[in-house]
């Protein structure tokens, strides 16, 4: 058996963990569910549903308990062959919306209800049947190995520096940029609602406005928005709104002089680069023009720059050279 948790399970982490531990079942999560089961748990395979070994394991499982997920094709965008696994075993779905129980992937058993209450009832039923807690975490350990694709590791030093600067209670908002694509898998899932990313097809620019909303909703927590230099230009004027509100948001700009993902994609298929370079490069001056603080730093200085941003009375833009 395996568990699959989506954004609808964000408040049901304890209940999902109890079932997983009782069954010894590996747990995969969509990006919206990152941290519902912490990456440090021995049964967690993290937010790696797009990677071939994990995708195949769900397809071949005897039974999958899927909770609060729509099986959106964007959750499996890089997976081979299908938007979501074609399950060979039984699929049990839990969702508060009855229409979702057979959407995209038809459930053999659909349970309409609140995720937290429904999972608590399932665990109680397993306990009543005498199902003892299992210690089997070997399958999850196998699936955790090699969760990145070739070339992705070049972004790990930047993400490591970023992680050193984001406290345990911090919130990271990820835009569409190459380091964020790696962060979907590699950023540690510590707790629910601590990693927020757009679930669309390359949506550019949402990190900053999303960070404004997160900081208003959680005023006592450090909030960091991560965007590429190209994507940030789509919503950069929202710095004015954040400055007017006096929000201590840190906007980290990954500077690689253009649209790096599009540039690399064009290179891979051997076509001329079109519209992949940008001319607006002085983000520090742009930030200052909106009444914000602006910093340009390398990886070594990133944690310190973030610490200062959390204490500021306005947003801080931190530009890091890619």
C-alpha positions as CSV (number, residue, x, y, z in Angstrom):
1,X,0.0,0.0,0.0
2,X,1.0,3.6,-0.5
3,X,-0.5,7.0,0.5
4,X,-0.8,10.0,-1.8
5,X,-1.5,13.4,-0.1
6,X,-2.6,16.5,-1.9
7,X,-3.4,20.1,-0.8
8,X,-6.7,19.0,0.6
9,X,-4.9,17.0,3.3
10,X,-2.9,20.0,4.6
11,X,-4.7,19.8,8.0
12,X,-4.6,16.0,8.3
13,X,-0.9,15.4,8.8
14,X,-1.2,13.6,12.1
15,X,-4.0,11.3,10.9
16,X,-2.2,10.5,7.6
17,X,1.0,9.7,9.6
18,X,-0.9,7.4,11.9
19,X,-2.2,5.3,9.0
20,X,1.1,5.3,7.2
21,X,2.9,4.1,10.3
22,X,0.2,1.4,10.9
23,X,0.6,0.1,7.4
24,X,4.3,0.8,6.9
25,X,3.2,2.6,3.7
26,X,5.4,5.1,1.8
27,X,3.8,8.5,1.5
28,X,4.1,10.8,-1.6
29,X,3.0,14.4,-1.6
30,X,2.0,16.9,-4.2
31,X,3.8,20.3,-3.9
32,X,0.7,21.8,-2.3
33,X,1.0,19.1,0.4
34,X,4.8,19.6,1.1
35,X,5.5,19.2,4.8
36,X,2.2,17.6,5.7
37,X,4.4,14.5,6.4
38,X,7.8,16.0,7.1
39,X,10.7,14.9,4.8
40,X,12.5,13.7,7.9
41,X,9.9,11.0,8.5
42,X,11.2,7.5,7.4
43,X,8.0,6.8,5.4
44,X,8.1,10.1,3.4
45,X,9.2,10.1,-0.2
46,X,8.6,13.8,-0.4
47,X,7.3,15.8,-3.3
48,X,8.7,13.6,-6.0
49,X,5.6,12.4,-7.8
50,X,7.0,13.6,-11.2
51,X,10.1,11.4,-11.0
52,X,10.1,8.0,-12.7
53,X,10.8,5.6,-9.8
54,X,8.1,7.2,-7.6
55,X,5.6,7.5,-10.4
56,X,6.1,3.8,-11.2
57,X,5.8,2.7,-7.6
58,X,2.4,4.3,-7.3
59,X,1.3,2.8,-10.6
60,X,2.3,-0.7,-9.4
61,X,1.0,-0.4,-5.8
62,X,-1.5,-3.0,-4.5
63,X,-3.6,-0.1,-3.2
64,X,-3.3,3.6,-3.1
65,X,-5.1,5.8,-0.5
66,X,-5.2,9.3,-2.2
67,X,-6.4,12.2,0.0
68,X,-7.4,15.7,-1.1
69,X,-5.8,15.6,-4.5
70,X,-7.4,16.4,-7.9
71,X,-4.8,14.4,-9.9
72,X,-4.0,17.6,-11.7
73,X,-1.8,17.1,-14.7
74,X,0.5,19.9,-13.4
75,X,1.3,17.7,-10.4
76,X,2.8,15.2,-12.8
77,X,4.1,17.5,-15.5
78,X,7.4,15.8,-16.0
79,X,6.2,12.2,-15.5
80,X,6.5,9.8,-18.4
81,X,3.4,8.8,-20.4
82,X,0.5,10.1,-18.3
83,X,-0.6,13.1,-16.2
84,X,-1.0,10.8,-13.2
85,X,-0.3,7.1,-12.7
86,X,-2.5,4.5,-14.3
87,X,-3.0,2.5,-11.1
88,X,-2.8,-1.3,-11.5
89,X,-4.1,-1.8,-7.9
90,X,-7.1,-0.4,-6.0
91,X,-7.5,3.3,-5.7
92,X,-9.3,4.7,-2.6
93,X,-10.0,8.5,-2.7
94,X,-10.9,10.8,0.1
95,X,-12.2,14.3,-0.8
96,X,-14.6,16.8,0.6
97,X,-15.9,17.4,-2.9
98,X,-17.9,14.5,-4.2
99,X,-17.2,15.5,-7.8
100,X,-13.5,14.9,-7.3
101,X,-13.9,11.3,-6.2
102,X,-13.9,10.0,-9.8
103,X,-12.3,12.9,-11.6
104,X,-9.2,12.2,-13.7
105,X,-8.7,8.8,-12.0
106,X,-11.8,6.8,-11.0
107,X,-11.7,5.4,-7.5
108,X,-12.6,1.8,-6.7
109,X,-13.8,3.3,-3.4
110,X,-14.6,7.0,-2.9
111,X,-15.1,8.5,0.5
112,X,-16.6,12.0,0.6
113,X,-15.7,13.9,3.8
114,X,-13.3,16.1,5.6
115,X,-9.7,14.6,5.3
116,X,-8.9,14.9,9.0
117,X,-12.1,13.2,10.2
118,X,-12.1,10.6,7.5
119,X,-8.5,9.5,8.1
120,X,-9.1,9.4,11.8
121,X,-12.0,7.0,11.2
122,X,-9.9,4.8,8.9
123,X,-7.1,4.6,11.4
124,X,-9.6,3.7,14.1
125,X,-11.0,0.9,11.9
126,X,-7.5,-0.5,11.2
127,X,-6.8,-0.5,15.0
128,X,-10.1,-2.3,15.7
129,X,-9.1,-5.0,13.2
130,X,-5.9,-5.6,15.2
131,X,-3.6,-3.9,12.8
132,X,-0.4,-3.2,14.7
133,X,2.1,-0.5,13.9
134,X,4.6,-1.6,11.2
135,X,8.3,-0.8,11.2
136,X,8.7,-1.4,7.4
137,X,10.3,1.8,5.9
138,X,12.6,0.0,3.4
139,X,10.4,0.8,0.3
140,X,10.3,4.5,1.2
141,X,14.1,4.6,1.6
142,X,14.6,3.1,-1.8
143,X,12.3,5.7,-3.4
144,X,14.0,8.6,-1.7
145,X,17.3,7.8,-3.4
146,X,18.1,9.7,-6.6
147,X,15.1,12.0,-6.4
148,X,16.7,14.7,-8.7
149,X,17.4,14.7,-12.5
150,X,20.7,15.2,-14.2
151,X,21.8,18.8,-14.1
152,X,19.5,19.7,-11.2
153,X,22.3,19.6,-8.6
154,X,23.9,22.8,-10.0
155,X,21.2,24.7,-8.1
156,X,21.7,22.9,-4.8
157,X,24.4,25.3,-3.5
158,X,22.1,28.2,-4.0
159,X,19.2,26.4,-2.3
160,X,21.5,25.4,0.6
161,X,22.5,29.0,1.1
162,X,18.8,30.0,1.0
163,X,17.9,27.3,3.5
164,X,20.6,28.6,5.9
165,X,18.8,32.0,5.8
166,X,15.2,30.8,6.2
167,X,14.3,30.0,9.9
168,X,12.3,26.8,10.8
169,X,9.1,28.8,11.0
170,X,9.8,30.6,7.7
171,X,7.6,30.5,4.6
172,X,9.2,30.2,1.1
173,X,7.1,31.3,-1.9
174,X,8.5,30.0,-5.1
175,X,8.0,31.5,-8.6
176,X,8.6,29.8,-11.9
177,X,12.4,29.8,-12.1
178,X,14.9,27.0,-12.4
179,X,16.0,26.9,-8.7
180,X,12.4,26.7,-7.7
181,X,11.8,23.7,-10.0
182,X,14.6,22.0,-8.1
183,X,13.2,23.3,-4.8
184,X,9.9,21.5,-5.5
185,X,11.7,18.3,-4.8
186,X,14.8,19.3,-2.8
187,X,13.6,22.0,-0.4
188,X,12.9,20.4,3.0
189,X,9.3,19.8,3.8
190,X,9.3,20.8,7.4
191,X,5.6,21.7,8.0
192,X,2.4,22.3,6.0
193,X,1.8,25.8,4.6
194,X,5.5,26.6,4.7
195,X,6.3,26.2,0.9
196,X,3.9,27.8,-1.6
197,X,4.3,27.5,-5.3
198,X,2.1,28.1,-8.4
199,X,0.5,25.0,-9.8
200,X,0.2,26.1,-13.3
201,X,2.1,25.8,-16.6
202,X,5.1,28.1,-16.0
203,X,3.2,30.9,-14.4
204,X,5.6,33.8,-14.2
205,X,5.5,36.5,-11.4
206,X,3.2,35.2,-8.7
207,X,5.8,34.9,-5.9
208,X,5.8,38.5,-4.9
209,X,2.0,39.1,-4.6
210,X,1.7,35.6,-3.0
211,X,4.3,36.7,-0.4
212,X,2.4,39.8,0.3
213,X,-0.7,37.7,1.1
214,X,1.3,35.2,3.2
215,X,2.9,38.0,5.3
216,X,-0.5,39.6,6.0
217,X,-1.9,36.2,6.9
218,X,1.2,35.3,9.1
219,X,2.6,38.5,10.3
220,X,4.9,36.9,12.9
221,X,6.7,34.5,10.4
222,X,9.6,35.3,8.1
223,X,8.4,35.3,4.4
224,X,10.7,34.9,1.5
225,X,9.8,35.1,-2.2
226,X,12.1,33.4,-4.7
227,X,11.9,34.6,-8.4
228,X,14.1,34.7,-11.4
229,X,15.1,38.0,-12.9
230,X,12.7,37.4,-15.9
231,X,9.7,36.3,-13.9
232,X,10.1,39.0,-11.3
233,X,9.5,41.7,-13.9
234,X,5.9,40.5,-14.4
235,X,4.8,41.8,-11.0
236,X,7.7,43.9,-9.7
237,X,5.5,47.0,-9.2
238,X,3.8,45.1,-6.3
239,X,6.9,46.2,-4.3
240,X,5.1,49.5,-4.0
241,X,2.1,47.8,-2.3
242,X,4.4,45.9,0.0
243,X,6.3,49.1,0.9
244,X,3.1,51.0,1.6
245,X,2.1,48.2,4.0
246,X,5.5,48.2,5.6
247,X,5.9,44.4,5.1
248,X,9.3,42.9,5.9
249,X,9.2,40.6,2.9
250,X,12.5,39.3,1.4
251,X,12.3,39.1,-2.4
252,X,15.3,37.0,-3.6
253,X,16.0,37.5,-7.3
254,X,18.0,34.7,-9.1
255,X,19.8,36.7,-11.6
256,X,20.9,34.9,-14.8
257,X,20.3,37.7,-17.3
258,X,17.1,36.4,-18.9
259,X,14.7,33.5,-19.1
260,X,17.0,30.7,-18.3
261,X,14.5,27.8,-18.6
262,X,13.3,29.0,-22.0
263,X,16.9,29.6,-23.1
264,X,18.0,26.1,-22.2
265,X,14.9,24.6,-23.8
266,X,15.6,26.3,-27.1
267,X,19.2,25.1,-26.9
268,X,18.1,21.5,-26.3
269,X,16.1,21.4,-29.5
270,X,18.7,23.4,-31.4
271,X,16.6,26.4,-32.3
272,X,17.7,30.1,-32.2
273,X,17.0,31.8,-28.9
274,X,14.1,34.2,-29.2
275,X,13.1,36.7,-26.5
276,X,15.2,35.0,-23.8
277,X,17.4,37.9,-22.9
278,X,16.3,40.9,-20.8
279,X,17.8,44.4,-20.6
280,X,16.5,45.5,-17.2
281,X,19.3,44.4,-14.8
282,X,19.7,46.8,-12.0
283,X,17.1,45.4,-9.6
284,X,18.7,47.2,-6.6
285,X,17.9,50.6,-8.1
286,X,14.4,49.4,-9.0
287,X,13.8,48.3,-5.5
288,X,15.0,51.6,-4.1
289,X,12.7,53.4,-6.5
290,X,9.8,51.7,-4.9
291,X,10.9,52.7,-1.4
292,X,12.4,49.3,-0.6
293,X,15.8,48.2,0.4
294,X,18.1,46.7,-2.2
295,X,21.0,44.3,-1.7
296,X,23.3,42.6,-4.2
297,X,25.2,39.6,-2.7
298,X,26.7,36.2,-3.4
299,X,25.8,32.9,-1.8
300,X,28.0,33.4,1.2
301,X,26.2,36.7,2.1
302,X,22.7,35.5,1.4
303,X,21.8,34.2,4.9
304,X,23.0,37.5,6.5
305,X,21.0,39.5,4.0
306,X,17.9,37.5,4.8
307,X,18.3,38.0,8.5
308,X,18.5,41.8,8.0
309,X,15.4,41.7,5.8
310,X,13.3,40.2,8.5
311,X,14.1,43.1,10.9
312,X,13.4,45.8,8.3
313,X,10.4,48.1,8.2
314,X,9.9,47.5,4.5
315,X,10.5,44.9,1.8
316,X,14.1,44.0,0.9
317,X,15.1,42.9,-2.6
318,X,18.2,40.6,-2.6
319,X,19.8,40.0,-5.9
320,X,21.9,36.8,-6.2
321,X,24.0,36.1,-9.4
322,X,23.2,32.8,-10.9
